[in-house]
């Protein structure tokens, strides 16, 4: 299992988790019953290892009673849904089992410093 992949259970646990991190956080809303979730999971674990120190994956099982409020809070209507948070703000999201190269493009876009506007 990847070092930078964490299972979250409940809103309090997620809030504490987010408060302690400066890295880009990718929250994977998933369920065991979901085929595309089982495809995406290993991809995210691979990416967590590849981007260690820069990206952390938090997995939230939407079928767990403690996580129902989190699914509502992040407007999860389809799974898998990956919501990206940076500096406490939602910066991106996608739904479905996307190819690894496309996910890397999204990650890299958030890790690349933005040029200052004049």
C-alpha positions in Angstrom: 0.0 0.0 0.0 1.2 3.5 -0.9 2.6 5.6 1.9 0.6 8.6 0.9 -2.9 7.0 0.8 -5.2 7.4 3.8 -8.6 6.0 4.5 -10.9 8.7 6.1 -13.9 7.9 8.2 -16.2 10.9 9.1 -16.2 14.6 8.7 -14.1 15.3 11.8 -11.4 13.0 10.6 -11.4 14.7 7.2 -11.3 18.2 8.6 -8.3 17.3 10.9 -6.6 15.6 7.9 -7.0 18.7 5.7 -5.8 21.0 8.4 -2.5 19.1 8.8 -1.5 19.0 5.2 0.1 21.5 2.7 0.3 19.0 -0.2 -2.2 18.7 -3.0 -4.9 16.4 -1.6 -6.9 14.2 -3.9 -10.0 12.8 -2.2 -11.2 9.6 -3.9 -14.9 9.1 -3.2 -15.5 5.4 -3.9 -17.4 2.2 -2.9 -16.4 -1.5 -3.0 -19.5 -2.2 -5.2 -18.3 0.2 -7.9 -16.3 -1.4 -10.8 -14.7 1.8 -12.0 -13.7 2.6 -8.4 -11.8 -0.7 -8.3 -10.0 0.3 -11.6 -9.1 3.8 -10.4 -7.9 2.8 -6.9 -4.6 1.1 -8.0 -3.9 4.1 -10.3 -4.3 6.5 -7.5 -2.0 4.4 -5.3 0.6 4.4 -8.0 0.3 8.2 -8.4 0.6 8.7 -4.6 3.9 6.9 -4.7 5.1 8.7 -7.8 4.2 12.2 -6.4 5.1 11.4 -2.8 5.7 14.6 -0.8 3.6 16.6 -3.3 0.3 14.7 -3.5 -1.7 12.8 -0.9 -4.7 10.6 -1.6 -7.5 10.4 0.8 -10.0 7.6 0.2 -13.6 8.0 1.4 -16.0 5.1 1.2 -19.4 6.6 0.4 -21.2 3.5 1.7 -19.9 4.0 5.2 -22.6 5.6 7.4 -20.0 8.0 8.9 -19.2 9.4 5.4 -22.7 10.2 4.2 -22.4 13.8 5.2 -19.1 14.1 3.3 -20.6 12.8 0.1 -23.3 15.5 0.5 -20.7 18.2 1.4 -18.7 17.5 -1.8 -21.8 17.0 -4.0 -20.9 13.4 -4.9 -23.6 12.1 -7.3 -21.5 9.6 -9.2 -18.5 7.5 -8.2 -15.6 7.4 -8.4 -15.3 11.1 -7.9 -11.9 12.6 -7.2 -12.0 16.0 -5.6 -8.7 18.0 -5.4 -8.0 20.3 -2.5 -5.2 22.8 -2.3 -4.7 25.2 0.6 -8.1 24.3 1.9 -10.0 25.0 -1.3 -11.5 22.7 -3.9 -9.4 23.3 -7.0 -10.6 20.6 -9.4 -12.5 17.3 -9.7 -13.3 14.5 -12.1 -15.7 11.6 -12.2 -14.9 8.2 -13.5 -11.8 6.0 -14.0 -9.6 8.3 -16.1 -6.4 7.2 -17.7 -3.2 7.7 -15.7 -1.7 10.2 -18.2 -4.8 12.4 -18.0 -4.7 12.4 -14.2 -1.0 13.3 -14.3 -1.8 16.3 -16.5 -4.3 17.5 -14.0 -1.9 17.0 -11.1 1.0 18.7 -12.9 -1.3 21.6 -13.7 -1.9 22.2 -10.0 1.7 21.6 -9.0 3.2 24.1 -11.5 3.5 27.6 -10.1 1.1 30.0 -11.8 2.8 33.1 -13.3 2.1 36.3 -11.5 -0.5 38.5 -13.1 0.2 42.2 -13.7 
